[in-house]
């Protein structure tokens, strides 16, 4: 009997990262389970802010580009072990006040049937750099 279970791979996580850099919400959501959860790096709770379900996650993902229109995740590296994975990256962009964001972070993932069930973000708390003149 052939095993038909789908699995996440480092190549698929690299494609997920590339969709972030294209600001491609439909591409991103194609990697997510229907019962997905996104936990942000910032929020009132120990886990940041939790967005549960496809619609809530979609809106939270889109807010990244609303808040930082030139957002990019650079120098990405990806690791997968079964239903667990990690992506490392450097987040760069321009804040609303013109200051520059440049900080390292990781996403910790859990997978289900080859899709992302949870994306949990951890990011260094670094002050923004002065605006470019």
Buried (B, 14 or more C-beta within 10 A) or exposed (E): EEEEEEEBBEEBBBBBBBBBEEBEBEBBBEBBBEEBBBBBBEEEEEEBBBBEBBEBBBBBBBEBBEEBEEBBBEEBEBEBEEBEBBBBBBBBBBEEEEEBBEBBBBBBBBBBEBBBBBBBBEBEEEEBEEEEE
